[in-house]
């Protein structure tokens, strides 16, 4: 995933937050896989999210780490559903609804951000 788009998604979440905030965008997680008789390692950058209010079953503070690979999959699913989203992603003008959908798909339908339409 393009770093500018990664940071744009984090910015949209922070600007339109309702119960979850971005606390870090520079953390990485390591993914390990076995191929051709050896272990390989890939470092993925993650958006670290934290709830600042109790919501649904999530009691504060709860931390989620959403990696760039899952974000890219969420973006791909958004573009399949709405082809105009590719232009918005390329121009870094994703809407809050776009980002909500991306995060929801990246977290396997677990996390719903419920972003506000206005900015703080």
N, C-alpha and C positions, 0 to 999 in steps of 0.2 A: 504494500500500500504506500502511496505517495505520502511523504512526511507532512507536506502542507495540508493535505486532505485529513490526515490523522489529527493534526492540531486544530483544524477547522471544526471537526466533529466535537472535540473536547471543548472548544470555545462556544459552540452552539449549546451544548449541555450546560455549561456554566452560566451563559447569558440568560437562558430560559428555565433554569432549574426551579423545581417546585418542592421536592423532598430529597433529592440526591444531588450532591455536588462533586465536582472534580477536585481531587486532592493531589494528584500527581500524574504527569504525562511522561516522565523520564525513566520510570522503572522498567525493568525487563524481566521476562520469565524464560526459562530454558525448556525447550521441548526436545526430548530424546527419542530416537527411533533406531531400529535395528535394520540394517541393509547390507547385503553381501558379506555377512559374517562379522560385521563390526557395528558398534554404536556410533551414531552421528548426532550432533547437537546443533540446534538452531535456536538463536536468541530472538525472541519477539518482544517488541516494545508494547507496553500495556497502558491503557487509561485506567487509573485507579479511582473508583467511585466510592463515596461514603454517604449514607443517609444521615441527615441532620435532624430528622423527625421520625417518629415511629410511623410506619405505614404497612398495612396488611400484616403479614406475619413477621416482617423485618423490624426487630427492635434496634434502636440506635445504640452504639454505632456499629454498623455492619459494613464490611468492606467487600467490594467486588473488583476483580481485575479482569478487564476485557482486552484480549490481545488483538494485535493488528491483523492477524490471519482471520480470526472470526469476524472482525469488522469488515474485512474485504469480502468475506462470504455474504455478510448481511447487505453490503452495498450491491453485490452481484444480484442478490434476490430482489432488492429494490428496483434495480434497472430492468430485470425481467418483468416485474409487475408494472413499472412505469418507465418506458424508454426515455422520457424527457429528463429523468433524474440523472442520466449520464452527462447531459449538458450542465446541469446544476452542480454536479460533482466536479466536472472539469473546470468550472469557473468559480469554485469554492463559494457557492451560494445555496447550499442545502438548507431546506426549511427545517423547522423544529419537528414537523411531522415526519420528514425524511429521516432525521437522526433518531427519532423514537423508534421507527420501523427497523433501522439498522441495528440499534442496540437490542431491540427485542429479538431479532433473528440471531444476533451474535451471542446472546445469552440463552439461546434455545427456548425462547418464549417465557423465560423466568422473570425477567426484569422489565417493568413498564415504567418509563420515566415520568410520564404525565407532564411534559414540559409546557410552560406557559407560552402564550403567543407574544407577550410583550417582553421588553428587556428591562433589567434592573437599572 
